[in-house]
C-alpha cells in the first residue's frame, strides 16, 4: 500500500511508487539543485571564501555585466540550439568544458573589458552543453518548450548563501518564472519560431538575466581581481560550466520524472527528500 503523506494545505497525497533507480536519480537532483552555489564551489577551489567578491565590482562594471548577460542570453537562445546535431544524445561534457576553459582563459588575460566578448561565447557553449543534457534525459530539442527549459537553467544558479531557502529553492525559481515561461511558449507557438523581440520572451530573459547576472558578477570579479592566486580564468570558467551542467542534469532529471509520474507526486517526493537532507 502506498504511504500517505501530508501536504501543506492539510490534505494528503500518496507517495508515488517510484523505482529505486528513479528515486536515487531524484535524490541526486535534490542534492545538486538545493546544494552549494557557484560561489561556494569557487571558494573551495580558491581555498578561501569569496562570497562578497562580486560586491567589489564598481557600479559601471556591474551595469556592463547586466547588459552583457541579457544580450548573451538572447544570442545564445537564437544560435545555440539551431546548431546542435539532433542525432545523438551524448552530452559531450568534455568538449564543452575545454571550450569554456579556453574562453575563460581569454577573459582572464584581457580583464574586465573582455566580458562583452567572452560572456556570449561561454554562455552559448554552456547552453549547448545544457541542451545536450536535456536531450540525454529524453527532451525533444525541436520543441520550443525544451529550448526555454534550457534557458531556465541559468536562473537556477543565481543564488547566494545569504538567501532564505524559500526564496532560492528549485521549485521557488520555477514558480517565479512560470507565468513568463507560459507566455513565451504561447508566443513561440503563435509565430512558429523563437523571436527574442517578443514581449513574453523579453520578460522571461530579463528575469533569468537578473538571476544569472548574480553568478556572472562573481565570475567576472574572480577573473579580474588577483586575489585568487593560481586560480586563473580557465579554472574559473571550468567551474562555471561544471556548476551549470550539474544544475541542468538535476533540472532535466526532475522534468523526466514529472513526465513519468506526474508533477504533483514528484514535487511531494522532492520536498520529502529535501526535508530529509536539511534534517
Backbone torsions as a table, in degrees:
resi	resn	phi	psi	omega
1	UNK	NA	140.5	-179.9
2	UNK	-69.9	141.1	176.8
3	UNK	-71.8	134.5	179.1
4	UNK	-90.5	126.6	-176.6
5	UNK	-115.2	137.5	176.4
6	UNK	-73.4	150.0	172.9
7	UNK	-124.3	172.3	-168.0
8	UNK	-62.3	-31.4	-175.4
9	UNK	-84.2	6.4	176.3
10	UNK	96.3	-15.9	178.0
11	UNK	-81.5	-177.9	180.0
12	UNK	-129.4	152.1	176.9
13	UNK	-133.7	140.8	177.6
14	UNK	-71.8	141.0	174.1
15	UNK	-69.5	136.8	-175.3
16	UNK	-71.6	148.2	178.5
17	UNK	-85.2	76.3	-175.8
18	UNK	-88.4	142.5	177.0
19	UNK	-63.8	156.6	-179.3
20	UNK	-62.9	-36.0	178.7
21	UNK	-64.4	-43.9	179.0
22	UNK	-69.3	-37.0	178.6
23	UNK	-64.0	-39.3	177.9
24	UNK	-68.3	-37.5	176.6
25	UNK	-63.1	-40.9	178.4
26	UNK	-66.8	-38.9	178.8
27	UNK	-61.2	-43.3	177.9
28	UNK	-65.1	-38.0	178.5
29	UNK	-62.8	-42.9	178.6
30	UNK	-61.7	-43.8	-179.2
31	UNK	-59.5	-38.8	-179.3
32	UNK	-76.5	-48.6	-173.6
33	UNK	-70.2	-26.3	179.1
34	UNK	-109.0	9.2	-173.4
35	UNK	-92.6	-146.2	-172.8
36	UNK	-66.7	146.0	175.9
37	UNK	-79.4	170.7	175.7
38	UNK	-59.2	-40.8	-179.8
39	UNK	-62.3	-39.6	177.7
40	UNK	-63.7	-42.4	178.0
41	UNK	-64.0	-42.0	179.9
42	UNK	-66.5	-36.0	178.1
43	UNK	-62.1	-40.0	179.0
44	UNK	-66.3	-37.7	177.1
45	UNK	-65.4	-40.9	-176.8
46	UNK	-78.0	-19.7	-177.8
47	UNK	77.7	18.4	178.8
48	UNK	-158.4	152.0	179.7
49	UNK	-71.0	136.6	178.0
50	UNK	-130.8	28.1	-177.5
51	UNK	-54.8	-36.0	-174.7
52	UNK	-98.5	8.1	-174.7
53	UNK	-60.7	-40.8	-178.4
54	UNK	-61.0	-26.3	179.9
55	UNK	-71.1	-11.8	179.2
56	UNK	-77.2	-13.5	179.7
57	UNK	-68.0	134.2	174.6
58	UNK	-65.7	160.5	-175.3
59	UNK	-58.6	-41.2	-179.5
60	UNK	-61.3	-38.8	179.1
61	UNK	-69.1	-39.7	178.3
62	UNK	-63.0	-41.1	177.1
63	UNK	-63.2	-40.1	179.3
64	UNK	-64.9	-41.6	178.0
65	UNK	-61.9	-41.4	179.9
66	UNK	-61.9	-46.7	179.6
67	UNK	-66.0	-41.9	-179.0
68	UNK	-65.9	-36.3	-179.3
69	UNK	-64.2	-49.5	-178.8
70	UNK	-65.4	-40.3	178.0
71	UNK	-64.6	-38.8	-179.7
72	UNK	-65.1	-39.7	179.1
73	UNK	-64.9	-40.0	178.9
74	UNK	-63.4	-47.7	-178.3
75	UNK	-67.4	-38.4	-179.8
76	UNK	-64.2	-42.0	179.3
77	UNK	-61.9	-38.9	-176.8
78	UNK	-72.6	-41.4	-170.8
79	UNK	-97.9	-38.5	-167.9
80	UNK	-64.2	-49.9	-175.1
81	UNK	-70.1	-25.2	179.8
82	UNK	-69.2	-23.6	-173.5
83	UNK	-105.7	8.2	-179.9
84	UNK	-88.5	120.0	174.0
85	UNK	-61.4	140.2	-174.5
86	UNK	-108.4	20.4	-177.8
87	UNK	-99.8	5.7	178.7
88	UNK	-148.2	148.9	178.6
89	UNK	-107.8	13.0	-179.7
90	UNK	-70.1	126.7	-175.3
91	UNK	-64.2	-25.8	-179.3
92	UNK	56.1	44.3	-175.9
93	UNK	-62.1	-39.2	-177.1
94	UNK	-61.4	-42.0	179.8
95	UNK	-63.5	-45.5	-177.6
96	UNK	-67.5	-36.7	178.0
97	UNK	-64.2	-41.8	-179.6
98	UNK	-63.9	-43.9	179.2
99	UNK	-64.4	-39.8	178.8
100	UNK	-66.2	-39.0	177.9
101	UNK	-62.1	-40.9	179.1
102	UNK	-63.4	-44.0	-179.9
103	UNK	-68.5	-34.4	177.3
104	UNK	-67.6	-38.3	176.8
105	UNK	-62.0	-39.7	177.4
106	UNK	-63.0	-44.8	179.4
107	UNK	-63.5	-39.9	179.4
108	UNK	-65.5	-35.9	-178.3
109	UNK	-73.3	-36.8	-175.2
110	UNK	-91.7	-13.4	176.8
111	UNK	82.7	-163.6	-173.6
112	UNK	-59.5	-32.2	-177.1
113	UNK	-65.1	-16.2	-177.5
114	UNK	-81.4	-6.3	-172.3
115	UNK	-60.9	-36.3	-178.8
116	UNK	-67.7	-24.7	178.8
117	UNK	-93.7	-46.8	-173.1
118	UNK	-73.9	-37.3	-174.5
119	UNK	-63.2	-46.0	176.8
120	UNK	-59.4	-35.3	179.6
121	UNK	-66.7	-51.9	-176.6
122	UNK	-67.6	-34.0	179.2
123	UNK	-67.6	-41.0	177.8
124	UNK	-65.1	-41.3	177.4
125	UNK	-59.8	-45.4	-179.4
126	UNK	-64.8	-40.6	-179.0
127	UNK	-64.7	-37.6	175.2
128	UNK	-61.6	-42.9	178.7
129	UNK	-64.6	-41.3	178.8
130	UNK	-63.0	-42.1	179.7
131	UNK	-64.2	-37.6	176.3
132	UNK	-62.1	-41.8	178.1
133	UNK	-64.3	-42.5	177.3
134	UNK	-57.3	-45.5	-179.5
135	UNK	-62.7	-39.8	-179.4
136	UNK	-68.2	-18.7	177.0
137	UNK	-98.0	15.8	173.3
138	UNK	92.5	9.0	179.1
139	UNK	-80.0	150.6	178.4
140	UNK	-96.9	111.7	-177.3
141	UNK	-68.6	-14.5	176.8
142	UNK	-80.8	-10.2	-178.5
143	UNK	-87.9	121.8	179.4
144	UNK	-56.8	-29.3	178.0
145	UNK	-63.0	-36.0	177.4
146	UNK	-66.0	-40.8	177.2
147	UNK	-57.9	-43.8	179.8
148	UNK	-69.9	-34.5	176.7
149	UNK	-65.2	-33.5	176.3
150	UNK	-65.9	-45.3	178.5
151	UNK	-62.7	-34.8	-178.8
152	UNK	-58.4	-28.2	-178.8
153	UNK	-58.0	-34.7	-178.1
154	UNK	-64.4	-24.4	177.5
155	UNK	-76.5	-21.9	-175.9
156	UNK	-73.5	-19.1	-178.1
157	UNK	-89.9	-6.6	-174.8
158	UNK	-84.7	59.1	-179.2
159	UNK	-127.0	141.2	175.3
160	UNK	-117.0	162.8	-177.4
161	UNK	-64.5	-17.8	-178.1
162	UNK	-84.4	-9.4	-177.3
163	UNK	-81.0	148.0	176.2
164	UNK	-75.1	154.2	-177.0
165	UNK	-59.0	-39.3	-176.2
166	UNK	-71.3	-16.0	179.2
167	UNK	-90.2	-23.5	-168.4
168	UNK	-121.5	-2.1	-178.7
169	UNK	-63.8	158.9	-176.3
170	UNK	-55.0	-51.1	-177.5
171	UNK	-72.7	-24.8	174.7
172	UNK	-64.8	-40.5	178.5
173	UNK	-67.2	-44.9	179.5
174	UNK	-61.5	-38.6	178.4
175	UNK	-65.1	-42.0	-179.3
176	UNK	-63.4	-31.8	-177.9
177	UNK	-92.6	-9.5	-168.4
178	UNK	-56.4	-47.2	-176.9
179	UNK	-63.9	-42.4	179.3
180	UNK	-67.0	-38.3	178.1
181	UNK	-62.7	-45.7	179.6
182	UNK	-60.9	-45.1	178.7
183	UNK	-62.6	-40.0	179.8
184	UNK	-66.1	-40.1	178.5
185	UNK	-62.3	-41.9	179.2
186	UNK	-64.1	-40.0	179.1
187	UNK	-67.4	-39.8	178.1
188	UNK	-64.5	-42.6	179.9
189	UNK	-62.9	-36.9	-178.8
190	UNK	-72.3	-31.9	-176.7
191	UNK	-98.6	-18.6	179.4
192	UNK	80.7	-2.2	178.8
193	UNK	-141.9	164.5	173.3
194	UNK	-87.0	110.4	-178.2
195	UNK	-109.7	110.0	-176.1
196	UNK	-64.8	-15.1	-179.2
197	UNK	-89.2	-8.7	179.2
198	UNK	-64.0	140.7	-170.7
199	UNK	-59.4	-43.6	-177.9
200	UNK	-66.3	-37.4	178.8
201	UNK	-70.4	-39.0	175.5
202	UNK	-59.0	-44.9	-179.9
203	UNK	-63.8	-42.7	179.7
204	UNK	-64.1	-46.6	-179.4
205	UNK	-64.7	-32.5	177.0
206	UNK	-66.1	-43.7	177.6
207	UNK	-62.3	-46.0	-179.5
208	UNK	-66.8	-40.6	-179.4
209	UNK	-61.5	-35.0	178.4
210	UNK	-61.6	-44.1	-179.0
211	UNK	-75.8	-41.8	179.3
212	UNK	-63.5	-35.7	180.0
213	UNK	-60.3	-29.0	176.5
214	UNK	-59.8	-44.8	-178.2
215	UNK	-72.7	-40.3	179.6
216	UNK	-60.6	-40.4	178.8
217	UNK	-59.8	-41.6	178.1
218	UNK	-65.9	-40.8	179.9
219	UNK	-65.4	-46.1	-179.7
220	UNK	-61.0	-43.6	179.9
221	UNK	-63.8	-40.1	179.5
222	UNK	-63.7	-34.9	179.1
223	UNK	-78.6	-28.2	-173.1
224	UNK	-92.0	-29.4	-175.1
225	UNK	-97.9	126.1	-174.1
226	UNK	-80.7	40.9	-179.7
227	UNK	-96.1	-6.8	-175.4
228	UNK	-95.3	5.2	175.2
229	UNK	60.9	-122.7	-174.9
230	UNK	-75.1	-8.2	-179.9
231	UNK	-77.6	94.1	-174.2
232	UNK	-89.8	-175.0	-176.9
233	UNK	-59.0	-38.1	-179.7
234	UNK	-63.7	-43.2	-179.9
235	UNK	-66.9	-38.5	179.0
236	UNK	-63.2	-44.0	-179.2
237	UNK	-71.5	-34.1	176.9
238	UNK	-63.1	-43.5	176.3
239	UNK	-63.1	-36.0	179.6
240	UNK	-60.5	-52.5	-177.4
241	UNK	-71.1	-34.2	176.2
242	UNK	-60.9	-41.1	-179.0
243	UNK	-62.0	-47.6	-176.6
244	UNK	-75.8	-28.5	174.0
245	UNK	-68.0	-37.1	176.6
246	UNK	-65.3	-42.5	176.7
247	UNK	-61.6	-40.4	179.5
248	UNK	-62.5	-43.3	178.8
249	UNK	-60.2	-43.3	178.4
250	UNK	-65.1	-44.4	-178.4
251	UNK	-60.7	-48.3	-176.3
252	UNK	-79.7	-19.0	169.0
253	UNK	-66.1	-46.3	178.4
254	UNK	-61.0	-43.9	179.6
255	UNK	-63.7	-38.3	177.9
256	UNK	-64.1	-43.4	179.8
257	UNK	-67.6	-33.6	176.3
258	UNK	-63.7	-38.1	177.9
259	UNK	-66.8	-29.6	-177.7
260	UNK	-84.4	-45.1	-170.7
261	UNK	-111.4	-13.7	-176.2
262	UNK	102.7	150.3	-174.5
263	UNK	-67.7	-45.5	-176.2
264	UNK	-65.4	-48.6	178.7
265	UNK	-59.7	-38.4	179.2
266	UNK	-67.8	-38.1	177.1
267	UNK	-62.7	-40.5	178.5
268	UNK	-62.0	-47.5	179.8
269	UNK	-64.1	-39.3	179.2
270	UNK	-61.1	-48.9	-178.5
271	UNK	-64.3	-34.8	178.8
272	UNK	-65.8	-44.0	177.3
273	UNK	-64.9	-42.7	-179.2
274	UNK	-61.6	-42.4	178.0
275	UNK	-62.7	-38.8	178.5
276	UNK	-66.6	-36.0	178.8
277	UNK	-66.1	-33.0	-178.1
278	UNK	-83.0	-19.5	-175.9
279	UNK	-81.0	NA	NA
